[in-house]
Amino acid sequence: MMFVVIILNDCITSFLPKEGPLLGNMYKEMEDFLKEESKNTISFFSTTVLLAPICEEVLFRGIILNGMLKNKIHPIKAILFSSFLFGLTHMNPWQFIGGMLIGSFIGFVYFITNSIIDCILLHVFNNAIAVFSMFFFMNMKLEKIFSEQENFNFLFILLITSCLVIPSGCVFLFFKKKEENKKNIR
């Protein structure tokens, strides 16, 4: 399910403008920063794929989301609020959208499993995919892949797959939690 969420996120963010006076400059600065940081591969990889997921998940799911859930705030509101904050901390529109989408999914997983380890592993997986794709597809522009007319069928299949996989996986997790709750009551 996480892989489908990652692909859906990339598809959605590829439609955000990367040119123009404000967003173009911001995107260029972000791209230059990532290229410069990625020159030191070991520290970039360890920070992005290991340290950031641990710190961010402890803060956004372990402290903020968990605290809101324990204070009886409705789970959907708590998940969306913690995901909103998670997206804001990335300080750019492309990662804000991703932070909201992926953060909401990871927040749902936390709500269902109550496991910060599961959240950290999902976040590590997401960031590892992002870093590896950045290194291997640095020159390929995703917006060109997703915006060309001949790839409309691919987008349609991706959308249908996402609409099937994500909700069915979430329903599966929800019912799994209900079963565990019934076992704990007995």
BELVENVEN-V749004 format. One line per field, one symbol per residue. ss: DSSP state (2 for helix, 1 for strand, 0 for the rest). burial: 1 if it has 24 or more other ideal C-beta (glycine too) atoms within 12 Angstrom, else 0. Layout:
BEGIN
ss = ???
burial = ???
END
This chain:
BEGIN
ss = 022222222222200000000022222222222222200022222222222222222222222222222200002222222222222220002222222222222222222220022222222222222222222200000222222022222222222222222222222222222222222220
burial = 110111111111110101000000001001000100010000010001100111011011110111011000001001111111111001011111111111111111111101010111111111111110010000000100010000000010010001001100110010000000000000
END
